[in-house]
Amino acid sequence: MVKHLKVIIDYDGTLTAEEAQVAALAEKSLDTLAREIIGAPRETLAADYQATRARLLRAPHRYWWEVNGLVASYCNEGAFILNTTTLQVMLRENPAYTRAVAAAFPQAEYDPLADCTNYLFHRHTAELPPRFRPAAHDVLLALMPPVPPNFGGAREGVPPNFGGPGGQHPDRTPIILTNSLGDKVNRHLGTLVLNRKITVLGDTRQYDMDPDWPHRFPHPQLGEIQVWPVSEKYQIDLRRPVYYRALVQAAADGSAEFAEVGSQLAVVADTLSLPGALPLMMGIPFFLLRTPYTPAWCAQAVDAHPLGRVLGDLADLPAALDALGSGHVDLRRDLWYNGHESDSRR
């Protein structure tokens, strides 16, 4: 049985409906490119953006979000990811745009194009009002420990326990996962009126790819791997040391050994390459939220892994977590790492 489960929930796209926000993000990004970075006519940039986006969606396996020469994510894995990849490809393929971006980001942390698209994302998502999925409030409450009936600490104008009494699982703790700094996420979570503080695991840089990172992960058929081939057209690069360290640190509680990480963490997200593949290869259960933009290949890869499960709705998460307390998940994990096929299904 799991003694204490830390449920790491991705913010953008999992708690929020990023498909409802991406159009505004793209508009703001193009405005900034036109006025502050490139200086090209806004209508020209918009036309280039739409043409590039359509081309990417016709062959998504050929286009990706690139960092340090490696594939951080394929373009079709998320609504925000498609926006980032569209901008990267558009800027890379036009020499005038590339020169302007290089001039605007002369001391890039990664490369000028990656730094530019990171800047546009973090700046403008912080400006967007949150659009939480309908189940976000209740799911977060369900994952919080129950509180005494007269628990105080309410904000001015908000009565105690206004957000609800909490869940029935004192052995579970929700942690919010984000590549952004925690200030944006904390500010947005405050609008849910949960009346309690939730830990934010911020600046995890799931996109931070390191071609020199030597770490390898066990695969039952392929041995020790750094790249996970999930289908004929898609393979996921696992060389993400910053995110790896963030997960290891999240699992540590002063008594746990790394070998016990899989029984202490679960990760929930709306995309696979960035937040999901590494946990699965580390032996951590991963729940993929199916959204309007979820590609079939991502859902199939998660469903085929013994520690993976596809959620049809965020509201399904608490019940899905209950299954982690059964021996069924342990059996599927053992079968995976022993190199056998499991006939048991969820």
C-alpha positions as CSV (number, residue, x, y, z in Angstrom):
1,M,0.0,0.0,0.0
2,V,1.1,3.6,-0.7
3,K,2.0,5.3,2.6
4,H,2.0,8.8,1.2
5,L,1.3,9.7,-2.4
6,K,2.5,13.0,-3.9
7,V,0.2,13.7,-6.9
8,I,2.1,16.0,-9.3
9,I,-0.4,17.7,-11.5
10,D,0.6,19.7,-14.5
11,Y,-0.8,23.2,-14.7
12,D,-1.2,24.4,-18.3
13,G,-3.5,22.2,-20.2
14,T,-4.3,19.8,-17.3
15,L,-5.9,22.0,-14.7
16,T,-6.5,24.7,-17.4
17,A,-8.2,24.5,-20.8
18,E,-5.3,25.8,-22.9
19,E,-7.1,25.1,-26.1
20,A,-9.4,28.0,-25.1
21,Q,-6.4,30.2,-24.4
22,V,-4.0,29.5,-27.3
23,A,-5.5,31.9,-29.8
24,A,-5.0,34.8,-27.4
25,L,-1.5,33.6,-26.7
26,A,-0.7,33.5,-30.5
27,E,-2.1,37.0,-31.0
28,K,-0.1,38.5,-28.2
29,S,3.0,36.7,-29.4
30,L,2.6,38.1,-32.9
31,D,2.0,41.6,-31.6
32,T,5.3,41.4,-29.6
33,L,7.2,40.1,-32.5
34,A,5.9,42.8,-34.8
35,R,6.4,45.7,-32.4
36,E,9.4,44.8,-30.3
37,I,11.5,42.0,-31.9
38,I,11.2,41.7,-35.7
39,G,9.6,45.0,-36.8
40,A,7.8,43.3,-39.7
41,P,4.2,44.2,-40.5
42,R,1.7,42.4,-38.2
43,E,-0.4,41.1,-41.1
44,T,2.7,39.6,-42.7
45,L,3.6,37.7,-39.5
46,A,0.0,36.5,-39.1
47,A,-0.1,35.1,-42.6
48,D,3.3,33.4,-42.1
49,Y,2.1,32.0,-38.8
50,Q,-1.1,30.5,-40.2
51,A,0.7,29.0,-43.3
52,T,3.4,27.5,-41.0
53,R,0.9,26.1,-38.6
54,A,-1.1,24.4,-41.3
55,R,2.0,22.8,-42.8
56,L,3.1,21.5,-39.4
57,L,-0.3,19.8,-38.8
58,R,-0.1,18.1,-42.2
59,A,3.0,16.2,-41.1
60,P,3.4,16.6,-37.3
61,H,6.1,13.9,-37.0
62,R,8.5,16.1,-39.0
63,Y,8.2,19.2,-36.8
64,W,9.1,19.6,-33.2
65,W,10.0,22.0,-30.4
66,E,13.8,21.9,-30.5
67,V,16.1,22.7,-27.6
68,N,19.9,22.2,-27.8
69,G,19.5,20.2,-31.0
70,L,17.2,17.6,-29.5
71,V,13.4,17.1,-29.8
72,A,11.7,18.4,-26.6
73,S,8.2,17.7,-28.0
74,Y,6.5,17.0,-31.2
75,C,4.4,19.9,-32.5
76,N,1.0,18.3,-32.2
77,E,1.2,17.2,-28.5
78,G,-0.4,20.3,-27.0
79,A,-2.1,23.5,-28.0
80,F,0.6,25.7,-26.5
81,I,3.3,23.4,-27.9
82,L,1.9,23.8,-31.4
83,N,2.0,27.6,-30.9
84,T,5.7,27.4,-29.7
85,T,6.7,25.1,-32.5
86,T,4.9,27.1,-35.2
87,L,6.8,30.2,-34.0
88,Q,10.1,28.4,-33.9
89,V,9.8,27.0,-37.4
90,M,8.4,30.3,-38.8
91,L,11.3,32.3,-37.3
92,R,13.9,29.7,-38.3
93,E,12.9,29.5,-42.0
94,N,12.9,33.2,-42.7
95,P,16.5,34.6,-42.6
96,A,15.3,38.2,-41.8
97,Y,13.3,36.9,-38.9
98,T,16.2,34.8,-37.7
99,R,18.6,37.8,-37.8
100,A,16.2,40.0,-35.9
101,V,15.7,37.4,-33.2
102,A,19.5,36.9,-32.8
103,A,19.9,40.6,-32.4
104,A,17.1,40.7,-29.7
105,F,18.6,37.8,-27.8
106,P,22.4,38.2,-28.0
107,Q,23.2,36.3,-24.8
108,A,20.8,33.3,-25.2
109,E,20.7,30.6,-22.6
110,Y,19.8,28.0,-25.2
111,D,19.8,29.6,-28.6
112,P,18.1,32.8,-29.8
113,L,15.1,31.1,-31.2
114,A,14.4,28.9,-28.2
115,D,14.9,31.8,-25.8
116,C,12.6,34.0,-27.9
117,T,9.8,31.5,-27.9
118,N,10.3,30.8,-24.2
119,Y,10.1,34.6,-23.5
120,L,6.9,34.9,-25.5
121,F,5.3,32.0,-23.7
122,H,6.2,33.0,-20.2
123,R,5.4,36.7,-20.7
124,H,2.1,36.3,-22.3
125,T,0.6,33.3,-20.5
126,A,1.2,35.3,-17.3
127,E,-1.1,38.0,-18.9
128,L,-3.9,35.6,-19.7
129,P,-6.7,35.1,-17.2
130,P,-6.9,31.4,-16.1
131,R,-9.4,29.1,-17.8
132,F,-9.7,26.2,-15.4
133,R,-11.2,22.9,-16.5
134,P,-14.6,22.3,-14.8
135,A,-13.4,19.6,-12.5
136,A,-10.2,21.5,-11.4
137,H,-11.6,22.9,-8.1
138,D,-13.2,19.7,-6.9
139,V,-10.3,17.5,-7.9
140,L,-7.8,19.6,-6.0
141,L,-10.0,19.6,-2.9
142,A,-10.4,15.9,-3.1
143,L,-6.6,15.5,-3.0
144,M,-6.2,17.7,0.0
145,P,-6.2,16.3,3.5
146,P,-9.5,16.8,5.4
147,V,-9.5,19.8,7.8
148,P,-11.3,20.3,11.2
149,P,-14.8,21.7,10.9
150,N,-13.7,25.0,12.5
151,F,-10.5,25.4,10.6
152,G,-9.6,29.1,10.4
153,G,-7.1,31.0,8.3
154,A,-9.7,32.3,5.8
155,R,-8.9,35.4,3.8
156,E,-10.8,38.5,4.4
157,G,-14.3,38.2,3.0
158,V,-14.0,34.4,2.6
159,P,-15.4,32.2,5.4
160,P,-13.5,29.3,6.7
161,N,-13.8,26.1,4.6
162,F,-15.4,28.1,1.8
163,G,-13.4,26.0,-0.7
164,G,-14.7,22.8,0.9
165,P,-13.6,20.5,3.7
166,G,-10.9,18.6,1.7
167,G,-10.7,15.0,0.6
168,Q,-10.8,11.7,2.4
169,H,-7.2,10.8,1.9
170,P,-4.8,12.3,4.4
171,D,-2.1,10.2,2.7
172,R,-2.2,12.3,-0.5
173,T,-0.7,15.6,-1.3
174,P,-1.3,17.6,-4.6
175,I,1.7,19.4,-6.1
176,I,1.3,21.6,-9.1
177,L,3.9,21.1,-11.9
178,T,4.9,23.9,-14.3
179,N,7.8,25.1,-16.4
180,S,6.9,28.7,-15.4
181,L,7.9,30.4,-12.2
182,G,5.6,29.8,-9.3
183,D,4.3,33.3,-9.1
184,K,2.0,33.0,-12.1
185,V,0.6,29.7,-11.0
186,N,0.1,30.7,-7.4
187,R,-1.7,33.9,-8.5
188,H,-4.1,31.9,-10.8
189,L,-4.7,29.2,-8.2
190,G,-5.8,31.9,-5.8
191,T,-8.9,32.5,-8.0
192,L,-10.1,28.9,-7.3
193,V,-10.7,29.9,-3.6
194,L,-9.4,26.6,-2.2
195,N,-8.6,28.4,1.0
196,R,-5.4,26.5,1.4
197,K,-1.9,26.7,0.0
198,I,-0.8,24.2,-2.6
199,T,2.8,23.5,-3.3
200,V,4.0,24.6,-6.8
201,L,6.9,22.7,-8.3
202,G,8.0,25.5,-10.7
203,D,10.7,26.1,-13.3
204,T,11.0,22.4,-13.9
205,R,12.2,23.0,-17.5
206,Q,10.9,19.7,-18.9
207,Y,12.1,21.1,-22.2
208,D,15.7,21.5,-21.0
209,M,17.4,18.9,-23.2
210,D,21.1,17.9,-22.6
211,P,22.7,15.8,-25.4
212,D,25.7,15.1,-23.0
213,W,23.6,13.8,-20.1
214,P,24.8,10.1,-19.8
215,H,21.9,8.7,-17.8
216,R,20.0,5.8,-19.2
217,F,16.7,4.1,-18.4
218,P,15.7,0.4,-18.4
219,H,13.4,-0.9,-21.2
220,P,12.3,-4.5,-21.2
221,Q,13.0,-5.1,-24.9
222,L,15.6,-2.4,-25.7
223,G,17.8,-2.5,-22.7
224,E,19.3,0.8,-21.4
225,I,17.9,3.6,-23.4
226,Q,18.0,7.4,-23.8
227,V,15.4,7.6,-26.5
228,W,12.1,5.8,-26.3
229,P,10.7,4.7,-29.7
230,V,6.9,4.8,-29.0
231,S,5.8,4.3,-32.6
232,E,7.0,4.0,-36.1
233,K,7.1,7.8,-36.6
234,Y,7.6,9.1,-33.0
235,Q,10.4,8.7,-30.5
236,I,10.8,10.5,-27.2
237,D,14.2,11.8,-26.0
238,L,14.6,11.2,-22.3
239,R,17.7,13.4,-21.8
240,R,16.0,15.9,-19.5
241,P,18.3,16.2,-16.4
242,V,16.6,19.3,-14.9
243,Y,13.2,17.6,-14.9
244,Y,14.7,14.4,-13.6
245,R,16.3,16.1,-10.6
246,A,13.0,17.9,-9.9
247,L,11.2,14.6,-9.7
248,V,13.8,13.0,-7.5
249,Q,13.7,16.0,-5.2
250,A,9.9,15.9,-5.1
251,A,10.1,12.2,-4.0
252,A,12.6,12.9,-1.2
253,D,11.1,13.2,2.3
254,G,14.1,12.5,4.4
255,S,13.5,8.8,4.7
256,A,12.7,7.6,1.2
257,E,15.2,5.9,-1.1
258,F,15.1,6.6,-4.8
259,A,14.1,3.0,-5.5
260,E,10.8,3.8,-3.8
261,V,10.0,6.8,-6.0
262,G,7.4,4.9,-8.0
263,S,5.4,4.2,-4.9
264,Q,5.5,7.8,-3.7
265,L,4.8,9.9,-6.8
266,A,2.2,10.0,-9.5
267,V,2.3,12.5,-12.4
268,V,-0.8,13.8,-14.2
269,A,-0.5,15.9,-17.4
270,D,-2.1,16.6,-20.8
271,T,1.0,15.8,-22.9
272,L,3.5,13.0,-23.1
273,S,7.0,14.0,-24.2
274,L,7.5,17.0,-21.8
275,P,6.0,15.8,-18.5
276,G,5.0,12.1,-19.0
277,A,7.7,10.0,-20.7
278,L,10.4,10.5,-18.1
279,P,8.2,9.5,-15.1
280,L,7.1,6.3,-16.9
281,M,10.8,5.4,-17.5
282,M,11.6,6.1,-13.9
283,G,8.9,3.8,-12.7
284,I,6.4,6.5,-11.7
285,P,2.7,6.1,-12.6
286,F,1.6,8.6,-15.2
287,F,-2.0,9.7,-16.1
288,L,-2.5,11.3,-19.4
289,L,-5.5,13.6,-19.6
290,R,-7.2,13.2,-23.0
291,T,-8.0,16.6,-24.4
292,P,-9.3,17.9,-27.8
293,Y,-5.7,18.1,-29.0
294,T,-4.4,14.7,-27.7
295,P,-2.8,12.8,-30.6
296,A,-3.7,9.1,-30.9
297,W,0.0,8.1,-30.7
298,C,0.4,9.7,-27.3
299,A,-2.7,8.0,-25.9
300,Q,-1.7,4.6,-27.3
301,A,1.9,4.8,-25.9
302,V,0.6,5.7,-22.4
303,D,-2.1,3.0,-22.5
304,A,0.4,0.4,-23.5
305,H,2.7,1.1,-20.6
306,P,1.8,-0.7,-17.3
307,L,2.2,2.4,-15.3
308,G,0.2,4.6,-17.7
309,R,-3.5,5.4,-17.8
310,V,-5.5,7.7,-20.1
311,L,-8.1,9.8,-18.3
312,G,-11.2,10.8,-20.2
313,D,-11.9,13.7,-17.8
314,L,-9.9,15.3,-15.0
315,A,-12.8,14.4,-12.7
316,D,-11.7,10.7,-13.1
317,L,-8.4,11.3,-11.4
318,P,-9.3,10.6,-7.7
319,A,-10.8,7.2,-8.6
320,A,-7.9,6.4,-10.8
321,L,-5.5,7.1,-7.9
322,D,-7.4,4.7,-5.8
323,A,-6.3,1.9,-8.1
324,L,-2.7,2.6,-7.2
325,G,-3.4,1.1,-3.8
326,S,-4.2,-2.3,-5.4
327,G,-1.8,-5.0,-6.5
328,H,-2.9,-4.6,-10.1
329,V,-0.5,-1.7,-10.9
330,D,2.4,-3.5,-9.2
331,L,1.7,-6.6,-11.3
332,R,1.7,-4.6,-14.5
333,R,4.9,-2.9,-13.6
334,D,6.6,-6.3,-12.8
335,L,5.5,-7.7,-16.2
336,W,6.8,-4.6,-18.0
337,Y,10.3,-4.7,-16.4
338,N,10.5,-8.5,-16.8
339,G,9.9,-8.0,-20.5
340,H,6.6,-9.8,-20.7
341,E,3.3,-8.7,-22.2
342,S,0.4,-8.1,-19.9
343,D,-3.1,-9.2,-20.9
344,S,-4.7,-7.5,-18.0
345,R,-6.3,-4.2,-18.8
346,R,-7.6,-1.3,-16.7
